[in-house]
Amino acid sequence: MVKRALLVGLNRYPDPENTLRGCLNDLRQVSDLLCTHFGFAADGGLELLTDAKATTSAIINRLHWLLEGATAGDVLVFHYSGHGSQVRDRHGDELDDGLDEIICPYDLDWDDPFTDDDFYALVKDLPEGVNLTVVLDCCHSGTGLRDFPGGPRPIRERFVRPPSSIDHRPRAERAVRRFGKRASERGALLIAGCRANQVSADAYIDGDYHGALTYYLCKALGELHYTATYRDLVESVRRLLRHNQFEQVPQLEGPARLQRGRVFAPQLEAVSC
């Protein structure tokens, strides 16, 4: 059995206006979680891409590393902390005249962004029995800053608005496809930080900045003694976020039978409830 994880985090972007504060803390927290409690090896089992190193080509290259040679029983994790955005669907598929959600690498090219379709092309041949977990601590709508609940500290929303030349804001009835949606239909498990019409917070929590999803995901796993199912984990994260006055509602997508499996464990450890 192989355990591999690709962790991508961007605090710095070419435009200083897009600076975040909690993404590298997210990576430190997740790498410690995987190595300490889930048997991932820091040397050889984890790849980290941060800030200027997290280019589109580097992410794609490391995704090939993550998926290469995977067989039934392997456990793979792709975690992304950074900005997200939306672009008009460019592939003429079932969301005609809708929007694709994208992640925002350091060298984001608005004319050729890394879309859900591009991610699906990488994972479409994922063998049966491989546990691929995709965690997206980013958001895809909304802009600007708002006050931290109960105090003056700011929350930065993990969203970049497209340039005006290609900014097609959604009408209320227009469909939006989440980044990773097609991969979840193929057999990956997707944990997203918020609904498609919400924002994920880059927030001051417990004396430092973190992604709210990542921070409370790790906290929830500890409270569940690191043996939770994906369904139980996401419900616990939602509860913690509500309790701490965050409006975002994390989403879990993927085959129902895999949602009943244990987090970051071989699929054979699925439970029957």
C-alpha positions as a LaTeX table, in Angstrom:
\begin{tabular}{lrrr}
\hline
Residue & $x$ (\AA) & $y$ (\AA) & $z$ (\AA) \\
\hline
Met1 & 0.00 & 0.00 & 0.00 \\
Val2 & 1.29 & 3.45 & $-0.98$ \\
Lys3 & 0.45 & 6.69 & 0.82 \\
Arg4 & 1.25 & 9.94 & $-1.00$ \\
Ala5 & 0.10 & 13.54 & $-0.58$ \\
Leu6 & 0.51 & 16.70 & $-2.62$ \\
Leu7 & $-0.01$ & 19.86 & $-0.57$ \\
Val8 & $-0.26$ & 23.21 & $-2.37$ \\
Gly9 & $-0.44$ & 26.54 & $-0.54$ \\
Leu10 & $-0.13$ & 30.14 & $-1.68$ \\
Asn11 & 0.12 & 33.13 & 0.63 \\
Arg12 & 1.91 & 35.27 & $-1.98$ \\
Tyr13 & 0.72 & 36.07 & $-5.49$ \\
Pro14 & 2.27 & 38.41 & $-8.08$ \\
Asp15 & $-0.33$ & 41.05 & $-7.19$ \\
Pro16 & 0.15 & 42.06 & $-3.52$ \\
Glu17 & $-3.58$ & 42.79 & $-3.33$ \\
Asn18 & $-4.15$ & 39.02 & $-3.42$ \\
Thr19 & $-1.90$ & 38.24 & $-0.44$ \\
Leu20 & $-3.19$ & 35.66 & 2.04 \\
Arg21 & $-1.81$ & 34.76 & 5.47 \\
Gly22 & $-2.98$ & 31.31 & 6.48 \\
Cys23 & $-2.19$ & 29.00 & 3.56 \\
Leu24 & 1.33 & 27.98 & 4.59 \\
Asn25 & 0.10 & 27.35 & 8.12 \\
Asp26 & $-2.51$ & 25.07 & 6.55 \\
Leu27 & 0.21 & 23.04 & 4.87 \\
Arg28 & 2.20 & 22.73 & 8.08 \\
Gln29 & $-0.89$ & 21.61 & 9.94 \\
Val30 & $-1.94$ & 19.05 & 7.31 \\
Ser31 & 1.55 & 17.61 & 6.82 \\
Asp32 & 1.88 & 17.11 & 10.59 \\
Leu33 & $-1.57$ & 15.51 & 10.70 \\
Leu34 & $-0.80$ & 13.06 & 7.88 \\
Cys35 & 2.62 & 12.07 & 9.18 \\
Thr36 & 1.74 & 11.84 & 12.87 \\
His37 & $-1.67$ & 10.19 & 12.71 \\
Phe38 & $-2.09$ & 8.58 & 9.28 \\
Gly39 & 1.26 & 6.97 & 8.49 \\
Phe40 & 2.44 & 9.22 & 5.65 \\
Ala41 & 6.20 & 9.50 & 5.30 \\
Ala42 & 7.63 & 13.02 & 5.39 \\
Asp43 & 10.48 & 11.86 & 3.15 \\
Gly44 & 9.09 & 10.55 & $-0.12$ \\
Gly45 & 5.42 & 10.51 & 0.80 \\
Leu46 & 4.77 & 14.24 & 0.85 \\
Glu47 & 5.33 & 16.92 & $-1.78$ \\
Leu48 & 4.77 & 20.60 & $-0.93$ \\
Leu49 & 4.43 & 23.45 & $-3.43$ \\
Thr50 & 4.31 & 26.94 & $-1.96$ \\
Asp51 & 3.98 & 30.50 & $-3.26$ \\
Ala52 & 6.07 & 31.12 & $-6.42$ \\
Lys53 & 6.85 & 27.39 & $-6.73$ \\
Ala54 & 3.15 & 26.59 & $-7.05$ \\
Thr55 & 2.89 & 27.28 & $-10.77$ \\
Thr56 & 0.38 & 25.61 & $-13.06$ \\
Ser57 & 3.03 & 23.37 & $-14.63$ \\
Ala58 & 4.49 & 22.44 & $-11.25$ \\
Ile59 & 1.07 & 21.50 & $-9.87$ \\
Ile60 & 0.30 & 19.38 & $-12.93$ \\
Asn61 & 3.74 & 17.74 & $-12.78$ \\
Arg62 & 3.32 & 16.86 & $-9.10$ \\
Leu63 & $-0.21$ & 15.58 & $-9.71$ \\
His64 & 1.32 & 13.14 & $-12.18$ \\
Trp65 & 3.71 & 12.09 & $-9.38$ \\
Leu66 & 0.80 & 11.69 & $-6.98$ \\
Leu67 & $-1.22$ & 9.48 & $-9.32$ \\
Glu68 & 1.57 & 7.56 & $-11.07$ \\
Gly69 & 1.38 & 3.81 & $-10.58$ \\
Ala70 & $-1.52$ & 3.97 & $-8.13$ \\
Thr71 & $-3.24$ & 0.65 & $-7.46$ \\
Ala72 & $-6.13$ & $-0.59$ & $-5.34$ \\
Gly73 & $-5.52$ & 0.03 & $-1.64$ \\
Asp74 & $-3.33$ & 3.11 & $-2.13$ \\
Val75 & $-4.20$ & 6.33 & $-0.28$ \\
Leu76 & $-3.64$ & 9.65 & $-2.08$ \\
Val77 & $-4.33$ & 13.21 & $-0.89$ \\
Phe78 & $-4.41$ & 16.49 & $-2.82$ \\
His79 & $-4.81$ & 19.53 & $-0.56$ \\
Tyr80 & $-5.05$ & 23.06 & $-1.96$ \\
Ser81 & $-5.05$ & 26.25 & 0.12 \\
Gly82 & $-5.16$ & 29.49 & $-1.83$ \\
His83 & $-7.44$ & 31.59 & $-3.98$ \\
Gly84 & $-10.17$ & 30.20 & $-6.17$ \\
Ser85 & $-12.26$ & 31.87 & $-8.85$ \\
Gln86 & $-14.78$ & 31.27 & $-11.62$ \\
Val87 & $-14.62$ & 31.46 & $-15.39$ \\
Arg88 & $-17.22$ & 30.87 & $-18.06$ \\
Asp89 & $-17.37$ & 27.21 & $-19.04$ \\
Arg90 & $-14.95$ & 26.80 & $-21.96$ \\
His91 & $-15.55$ & 23.21 & $-23.00$ \\
Gly92 & $-19.15$ & 23.30 & $-24.24$ \\
Asp93 & $-20.18$ & 20.40 & $-22.03$ \\
Glu94 & $-23.28$ & 19.90 & $-19.91$ \\
Leu95 & $-22.93$ & 23.27 & $-18.19$ \\
Asp96 & $-23.29$ & 25.25 & $-21.40$ \\
Asp97 & $-23.33$ & 28.98 & $-20.61$ \\
Gly98 & $-22.46$ & 28.16 & $-17.00$ \\
Leu99 & $-19.30$ & 28.62 & $-14.96$ \\
Asp100 & $-16.32$ & 26.49 & $-14.09$ \\
Glu101 & $-14.62$ & 26.98 & $-10.74$ \\
Ile102 & $-10.84$ & 27.12 & $-10.88$ \\
Ile103 & $-7.91$ & 27.13 & $-8.50$ \\
Cys104 & $-5.44$ & 30.00 & $-8.81$ \\
Pro105 & $-1.78$ & 28.96 & $-9.17$ \\
Tyr106 & 0.97 & 31.55 & $-8.80$ \\
Asp107 & 1.12 & 32.10 & $-12.56$ \\
Leu108 & $-2.63$ & 31.94 & $-13.21$ \\
Asp109 & $-3.41$ & 32.52 & $-16.90$ \\
Trp110 & $-6.97$ & 33.77 & $-17.23$ \\
Asp111 & $-6.95$ & 32.83 & $-20.92$ \\
Asp112 & $-5.94$ & 29.25 & $-20.11$ \\
Pro113 & $-6.86$ & 28.49 & $-16.47$ \\
Phe114 & $-6.61$ & 25.14 & $-14.70$ \\
Thr115 & $-10.25$ & 24.04 & $-14.72$ \\
Asp116 & $-12.29$ & 21.14 & $-13.45$ \\
Asp117 & $-12.01$ & 19.54 & $-16.89$ \\
Asp118 & $-8.21$ & 19.74 & $-16.77$ \\
Phe119 & $-8.15$ & 18.12 & $-13.34$ \\
Tyr120 & $-10.52$ & 15.40 & $-14.50$ \\
Ala121 & $-8.26$ & 14.61 & $-17.46$ \\
Leu122 & $-5.50$ & 13.78 & $-14.96$ \\
Val123 & $-7.59$ & 11.52 & $-12.71$ \\
Lys124 & $-10.04$ & 9.92 & $-15.16$ \\
Asp125 & $-8.04$ & 6.70 & $-15.29$ \\
Leu126 & $-7.80$ & 6.38 & $-11.51$ \\
Pro127 & $-7.90$ & 2.63 & $-10.77$ \\
Glu128 & $-10.79$ & 1.18 & $-8.80$ \\
Gly129 & $-9.96$ & 0.87 & $-5.11$ \\
Val130 & $-7.64$ & 3.89 & $-4.86$ \\
Asn131 & $-8.64$ & 6.39 & $-2.16$ \\
Leu132 & $-8.01$ & 9.85 & $-3.61$ \\
Thr133 & $-9.09$ & 12.64 & $-1.24$ \\
Val134 & $-9.19$ & 16.20 & $-2.60$ \\
Val135 & $-9.41$ & 19.02 & $-0.03$ \\
Leu136 & $-10.02$ & 22.53 & $-1.40$ \\
Asp137 & $-9.65$ & 25.37 & 1.11 \\
Cys138 & $-10.52$ & 28.13 & $-1.33$ \\
Cys139 & $-13.63$ & 29.92 & $-2.52$ \\
His140 & $-15.24$ & 30.85 & $-5.76$ \\
Ser141 & $-17.49$ & 33.87 & $-5.17$ \\
Gly142 & $-17.52$ & 37.11 & $-3.20$ \\
Thr143 & $-14.77$ & 39.68 & $-2.74$ \\
Gly144 & $-13.04$ & 41.88 & $-0.23$ \\
Leu145 & $-12.69$ & 41.82 & 3.54 \\
Arg146 & $-15.10$ & 41.54 & 6.42 \\
Asp147 & $-14.70$ & 41.76 & 10.18 \\
Phe148 & $-13.83$ & 38.76 & 12.28 \\
Pro149 & $-16.85$ & 37.62 & 14.35 \\
Gly150 & $-16.66$ & 39.25 & 17.75 \\
Gly151 & $-13.62$ & 41.42 & 17.04 \\
Pro152 & $-11.72$ & 43.69 & 14.68 \\
Arg153 & $-9.33$ & 41.16 & 13.14 \\
Pro154 & $-9.90$ & 40.77 & 9.39 \\
Ile155 & $-10.87$ & 37.69 & 7.45 \\
Arg156 & $-9.52$ & 37.53 & 3.92 \\
Glu157 & $-11.78$ & 35.69 & 1.52 \\
Arg158 & $-9.90$ & 33.23 & $-0.69$ \\
Phe159 & $-11.21$ & 34.54 & $-3.98$ \\
Val160 & $-9.72$ & 36.42 & $-6.95$ \\
Arg161 & $-12.07$ & 38.33 & $-9.26$ \\
Pro162 & $-11.28$ & 37.74 & $-12.95$ \\
Pro163 & $-10.12$ & 40.70 & $-15.05$ \\
Ser164 & $-12.96$ & 42.80 & $-16.40$ \\
Ser165 & $-12.27$ & 41.58 & $-19.93$ \\
Ile166 & $-13.37$ & 38.05 & $-19.03$ \\
Asp167 & $-15.39$ & 38.60 & $-15.86$ \\
His168 & $-18.74$ & 36.94 & $-16.51$ \\
Arg169 & $-20.58$ & 37.13 & $-13.20$ \\
Pro170 & $-23.25$ & 34.43 & $-12.77$ \\
Arg171 & $-26.94$ & 35.08 & $-13.04$ \\
Ala172 & $-28.86$ & 33.49 & $-10.16$ \\
Glu173 & $-30.13$ & 30.67 & $-12.37$ \\
Arg174 & $-26.81$ & 29.92 & $-14.04$ \\
Ala175 & $-25.17$ & 26.60 & $-13.24$ \\
Val176 & $-21.76$ & 26.45 & $-11.55$ \\
Arg177 & $-19.56$ & 23.37 & $-11.55$ \\
Arg178 & $-17.25$ & 22.98 & $-8.60$ \\
Phe179 & $-13.56$ & 22.31 & $-9.20$ \\
Gly180 & $-13.11$ & 18.57 & $-8.63$ \\
Lys181 & $-16.75$ & 17.72 & $-9.36$ \\
Arg182 & $-16.00$ & 15.44 & $-12.31$ \\
Ala183 & $-13.20$ & 13.77 & $-10.36$ \\
Ser184 & $-15.64$ & 13.00 & $-7.56$ \\
Glu185 & $-17.95$ & 11.39 & $-10.09$ \\
Arg186 & $-15.03$ & 9.22 & $-11.19$ \\
Gly187 & $-14.31$ & 8.01 & $-7.64$ \\
Ala188 & $-12.39$ & 10.73 & $-5.80$ \\
Leu189 & $-13.67$ & 12.14 & $-2.52$ \\
Leu190 & $-13.93$ & 15.92 & $-2.51$ \\
Ile191 & $-14.05$ & 18.07 & 0.62 \\
Ala192 & $-14.66$ & 21.70 & $-0.35$ \\
Gly193 & $-14.48$ & 24.62 & 2.06 \\
Cys194 & $-17.85$ & 26.10 & 1.16 \\
Arg195 & $-20.83$ & 26.01 & $-1.14$ \\
Ala196 & $-20.32$ & 27.27 & $-4.68$ \\
Asn197 & $-21.99$ & 30.60 & $-3.80$ \\
Gln198 & $-20.03$ & 31.08 & $-0.56$ \\
Val199 & $-16.55$ & 32.11 & 0.50 \\
Ser200 & $-13.85$ & 30.26 & 2.45 \\
Ala201 & $-12.16$ & 32.28 & 5.16 \\
Asp202 & $-8.47$ & 33.02 & 5.62 \\
Ala203 & $-8.92$ & 33.87 & 9.30 \\
Tyr204 & $-7.17$ & 34.72 & 12.56 \\
Ile205 & $-7.78$ & 31.69 & 14.78 \\
Asp206 & $-6.04$ & 30.67 & 17.99 \\
Gly207 & $-3.31$ & 33.30 & 17.72 \\
Asp208 & $-2.42$ & 32.92 & 14.03 \\
Tyr209 & $-3.88$ & 32.85 & 10.52 \\
His210 & $-5.37$ & 29.67 & 9.05 \\
Gly211 & $-7.88$ & 28.52 & 6.52 \\
Ala212 & $-11.03$ & 28.00 & 8.55 \\
Leu213 & $-11.77$ & 24.71 & 6.77 \\
Thr214 & $-8.29$ & 23.30 & 7.31 \\
Tyr215 & $-8.04$ & 24.41 & 10.93 \\
Tyr216 & $-11.37$ & 22.92 & 11.95 \\
Leu217 & $-10.91$ & 19.81 & 9.80 \\
Cys218 & $-7.76$ & 18.99 & 11.76 \\
Lys219 & $-9.47$ & 19.88 & 15.04 \\
Ala220 & $-12.47$ & 17.70 & 14.22 \\
Leu221 & $-10.27$ & 14.73 & 13.35 \\
Gly222 & $-8.59$ & 15.05 & 16.75 \\
Glu223 & $-11.95$ & 15.15 & 18.51 \\
Leu224 & $-12.96$ & 12.03 & 16.56 \\
His225 & $-9.71$ & 10.26 & 17.55 \\
Tyr226 & $-8.55$ & 10.13 & 13.91 \\
Thr227 & $-10.93$ & 7.29 & 13.02 \\
Ala228 & $-13.85$ & 9.20 & 11.49 \\
Thr229 & $-15.73$ & 8.43 & 8.32 \\
Tyr230 & $-15.78$ & 11.18 & 5.72 \\
Arg231 & $-19.43$ & 11.87 & 6.46 \\
Asp232 & $-18.83$ & 12.14 & 10.21 \\
Leu233 & $-15.80$ & 14.36 & 9.66 \\
Val234 & $-17.60$ & 16.87 & 7.44 \\
Glu235 & $-20.56$ & 17.03 & 9.82 \\
Ser236 & $-18.18$ & 17.75 & 12.69 \\
Val237 & $-16.39$ & 20.46 & 10.70 \\
Arg238 & $-19.72$ & 22.09 & 9.87 \\
Arg239 & $-20.65$ & 22.08 & 13.56 \\
Leu240 & $-17.35$ & 23.65 & 14.61 \\
Leu241 & $-17.61$ & 26.35 & 11.96 \\
Arg242 & $-21.17$ & 27.23 & 13.01 \\
His243 & $-20.14$ & 27.33 & 16.66 \\
Asn244 & $-17.33$ & 29.75 & 15.81 \\
Gln245 & $-19.61$ & 32.00 & 13.73 \\
Phe246 & $-18.34$ & 31.14 & 10.25 \\
Glu247 & $-21.03$ & 31.10 & 7.58 \\
Gln248 & $-19.27$ & 28.78 & 5.13 \\
Val249 & $-20.70$ & 25.27 & 4.83 \\
Pro250 & $-18.16$ & 22.61 & 3.76 \\
Gln251 & $-19.29$ & 20.16 & 1.08 \\
Leu252 & $-18.58$ & 16.46 & 0.66 \\
Glu253 & $-18.89$ & 14.95 & $-2.79$ \\
Gly254 & $-18.11$ & 11.49 & $-4.13$ \\
Pro255 & $-19.63$ & 8.01 & $-4.24$ \\
Ala256 & $-21.88$ & 7.35 & $-1.24$ \\
Arg257 & $-20.13$ & 4.10 & $-0.37$ \\
Leu258 & $-16.79$ & 5.90 & $-0.18$ \\
Gln259 & $-18.22$ & 8.67 & 1.97 \\
Arg260 & $-18.84$ & 5.92 & 4.53 \\
Gly261 & $-15.18$ & 4.95 & 4.44 \\
Arg262 & $-12.60$ & 6.07 & 6.99 \\
Val263 & $-10.65$ & 9.25 & 6.34 \\
Phe264 & $-7.24$ & 8.79 & 4.66 \\
Ala265 & $-7.56$ & 4.99 & 4.83 \\
Pro266 & $-7.69$ & 2.23 & 2.19 \\
Gln267 & $-11.12$ & 1.82 & 0.67 \\
Leu268 & $-11.37$ & $-1.69$ & 2.05 \\
Glu269 & $-11.95$ & $-0.04$ & 5.45 \\
Ala270 & $-15.35$ & 1.31 & 4.39 \\
Val271 & $-18.04$ & 0.75 & 7.01 \\
Ser272 & $-21.58$ & $-0.46$ & 6.46 \\
Cys273 & $-23.57$ & 2.25 & 8.28 \\
\hline
\end{tabular}
